[in-house]
Amino acid sequence: MSLARVRVLPLALGAAAIAVLIALGVWQVQRRAWKLDLIARVEHRLNAAPVAAPAPPRWRQIGKDDAYTRVVATGRFRIGADTYTQATTELGAGYWVITPLDTGGWTVLVNRGFVPARERGRHPAPAGEQRVTGLLRVTEPGGGFLRHNDPAADRWYSRDVVAIAAKRGLVRVAPYFIDADARAGEPVRSDWPRGGLTVVRFPNNHLVYALTWFGLAALVAVLLARALRTDRRDD
């Protein structure tokens, strides 16, 4: 076959496309390994016994690797300082009820659970010493999808610890919040707020994506091989 008749540019583009598609497939394989490791670590935290909620000396180290750790905190709720953040759960649309818990030296925001809109403001926090067990959650700054928190109007779409603490005049507040468990021995409750509704789900479609990229690379390779054979026959 005469080199003059080889379509150099299409050949180069095809080879580049194959390389890029293979690289994308390898990246998805790596992402799958990372996701499986993440799921395993989170499941380990979810199944572990609760530990003491991190106190001020540990606050600087709190990050995403601490999310969903089962924790326990003891203190007194600040009555009348509830914050309602919009939520959609398996029970429908409504609000999360966020209440400050004073532990005696610092404060942590506790998501006491979900209430439908009709129940907003009807369930003050219990008085006296309380023991709260739940999941450590990292702060959710800013707001929800296309909706920004409006502290001035007391309108919330996410559990933004810093903004909520500022709005309620709180000091020495933990940089995380706690999603309270359902009450022990009461998996189904008729009263509100309803705890234990945290959804822990990590989509893992990376294998499908990887196979798609590798399949496209194979398809481009086949088309490129056919083009080369056609050029060879025409030579």
C-alpha positions in Angstrom: 0.0 0.0 0.0 1.3 3.4 -0.9 2.0 5.6 2.1 0.6 8.5 0.1 -2.8 6.9 0.1 -2.9 6.4 3.9 -5.2 8.8 5.5 -2.8 10.0 8.1 -5.1 12.4 9.9 -8.0 10.0 10.4 -5.5 7.3 11.5 -4.0 9.7 14.1 -7.4 10.8 15.3 -8.6 7.2 15.7 -5.5 6.2 17.6 -5.9 9.2 19.9 -9.6 8.4 20.4 -8.7 4.8 21.4 -6.1 6.1 23.9 -8.5 8.5 25.4 -11.3 6.0 25.7 -9.0 3.4 27.3 -7.7 6.1 29.8 -11.3 6.9 30.7 -12.1 3.2 31.3 -9.0 2.8 33.5 -10.0 5.9 35.4 -13.5 4.4 36.1 -11.9 1.2 37.3 -9.8 3.2 39.7 -12.9 5.1 40.8 -14.7 1.9 41.4 -11.9 0.7 43.7 -12.1 4.0 45.6 -15.9 3.8 45.9 -15.8 0.2 47.1 -13.3 1.2 49.8 -15.4 4.2 50.8 -18.5 2.0 51.1 -16.6 -0.6 53.2 -15.2 2.1 55.5 -18.7 3.8 56.0 -20.3 0.4 56.7 -17.7 -0.2 59.3 -18.5 3.1 61.0 -22.3 2.4 60.8 -21.9 -1.0 62.5 -19.4 0.1 65.2 -20.4 1.0 68.7 -20.9 4.7 69.3 -18.0 6.8 70.5 -18.0 10.1 72.3 -18.8 13.0 70.0 -15.6 14.8 69.1 -14.7 17.6 71.6 -13.0 20.9 70.7 -9.4 19.5 70.6 -10.4 17.3 67.7 -12.5 19.9 65.7 -9.7 20.9 63.4 -9.3 17.3 62.2 -13.0 16.7 61.5 -13.6 15.9 57.8 -15.4 13.7 55.4 -13.6 10.7 56.7 -15.5 11.1 59.9 -18.9 11.3 58.3 -21.4 8.6 59.5 -19.4 7.7 62.6 -21.8 6.7 65.3 -21.4 9.1 68.2 -23.0 9.9 71.6 -23.3 13.2 73.3 -24.9 14.2 76.6 -26.2 17.6 77.5 -29.2 19.9 77.6 -31.2 21.1 74.7 -31.5 24.8 74.3 -35.3 25.2 74.4 -36.8 27.6 71.8 -33.7 27.5 69.5 -35.0 25.1 66.9 -34.1 25.6 63.3 -36.2 24.0 60.5 -34.5 22.9 57.3 -36.5 21.7 54.4 -36.4 18.0 53.8 -37.8 15.2 51.7 -37.9 11.7 53.3 -39.6 8.4 52.9 -42.4 10.0 55.0 -42.9 12.9 52.6 -41.9 16.5 52.5 -41.4 18.6 55.6 -38.5 19.7 57.8 -35.5 18.5 59.8 -35.6 19.9 63.4 -32.2 21.1 64.4 -31.7 21.9 68.1 -28.5 23.0 69.9 -27.3 20.6 72.6 -25.2 22.3 75.4 -22.8 19.7 76.6 -21.5 21.9 79.4 -18.5 23.4 77.7 -19.4 23.4 74.0 -22.4 23.0 71.8 -23.4 20.6 69.1 -26.3 20.9 66.7 -28.6 17.9 66.8 -31.0 16.9 64.0 -33.7 15.6 66.3 -35.6 14.2 63.3 -38.2 14.8 60.6 -41.6 16.5 61.0 -44.2 17.1 58.3 -45.1 20.8 57.6 -48.2 20.6 59.7 -46.1 19.6 62.8 -43.7 22.5 62.5 -43.2 24.3 65.8 -45.3 21.8 67.8 -42.6 19.7 69.3 -40.1 21.5 71.6 -37.0 19.7 72.7 -37.2 17.7 75.9 -36.0 19.5 79.1 -33.3 18.1 81.4 -30.2 16.1 80.8 -30.4 14.1 77.5 -28.3 11.5 76.0 -28.2 11.7 72.2 -26.9 8.9 70.0 -26.7 9.2 66.2 -24.5 9.8 63.2 -21.9 12.4 62.8 -22.6 14.5 59.7 -20.4 17.1 58.2 -21.8 20.6 57.7 -23.8 21.4 54.6 -22.9 25.0 53.7 -24.7 27.3 51.3 -28.1 25.6 50.8 -29.7 23.0 48.5 -29.9 22.5 44.8 -30.5 26.0 43.2 -31.8 27.2 46.6 -29.7 29.3 49.0 -30.1 29.5 52.7 -31.6 32.8 53.8 -30.7 33.3 57.5 -32.3 36.7 57.7 -35.7 35.1 56.8 -34.9 32.0 58.8 -35.3 29.9 55.7 -33.0 26.9 55.4 -32.4 24.3 52.7 -29.4 22.7 54.2 -27.9 22.0 57.6 -25.2 24.8 57.5 -23.6 24.6 61.0 -21.8 27.9 60.8 -24.8 29.9 59.5 -27.3 28.3 61.9 -25.0 28.9 64.9 -24.6 32.5 63.9 -28.3 33.0 63.5 -29.0 31.5 66.9 -26.2 33.4 68.6 -24.3 30.2 69.6 -20.6 30.1 70.5 -18.1 27.3 70.7 -20.1 25.1 68.3 -18.9 21.9 66.9 -18.2 22.0 63.1 -20.5 19.0 62.5 -24.0 18.0 63.5 -25.6 14.8 64.8 -28.4 13.0 63.0 -30.2 11.5 66.0 -31.2 7.8 65.9 -34.8 6.6 66.3 -35.6 6.1 70.0 -34.5 2.8 71.3 -37.2 0.2 71.3 -39.4 2.4 69.1 -38.6 1.5 65.4 -42.0 3.0 64.4 -43.2 6.0 66.2 -46.4 8.0 66.0 -44.9 11.1 67.5 -42.6 13.7 66.1 -39.8 14.5 65.3 -38.9 11.1 63.7 -35.2 10.2 64.0 -33.2 7.5 62.3 -34.1 8.5 58.8 -30.6 9.1 57.5 -30.2 7.7 54.1 -26.7 6.3 53.5 -26.3 5.5 49.8 -23.4 5.7 47.5 -24.2 5.1 43.8 -21.6 2.8 42.3 -22.0 2.6 38.5 -18.3 2.8 37.7 -18.1 -0.7 36.4 -20.8 0.0 33.8 -19.0 3.3 32.9 -15.7 1.4 32.5 -17.2 -1.2 30.3 -18.8 1.5 28.2 -15.5 3.3 27.6 -13.6 0.1 26.9 -16.4 -1.0 24.5 -16.2 2.3 22.7 -12.5 2.0 22.4 -12.9 -1.5 20.9 -15.5 -0.2 18.5 -13.2 2.6 17.3 -10.4 0.1 16.9 -12.6 -2.2 14.7 -13.6 0.7 12.5 -10.0 1.9 12.2 -8.9 -1.6 11.3 -11.6 -1.8 8.6 -10.5 1.5 7.2 -6.9 0.3 7.0 -8.0 -2.9 5.2 -10.0 -0.9 2.7 -7.0 1.3 2.0 -4.9 -1.9 1.5 -7.4 -3.4 -1.0 -7.5 -0.1 -2.9 -3.8 0.1 -3.2 
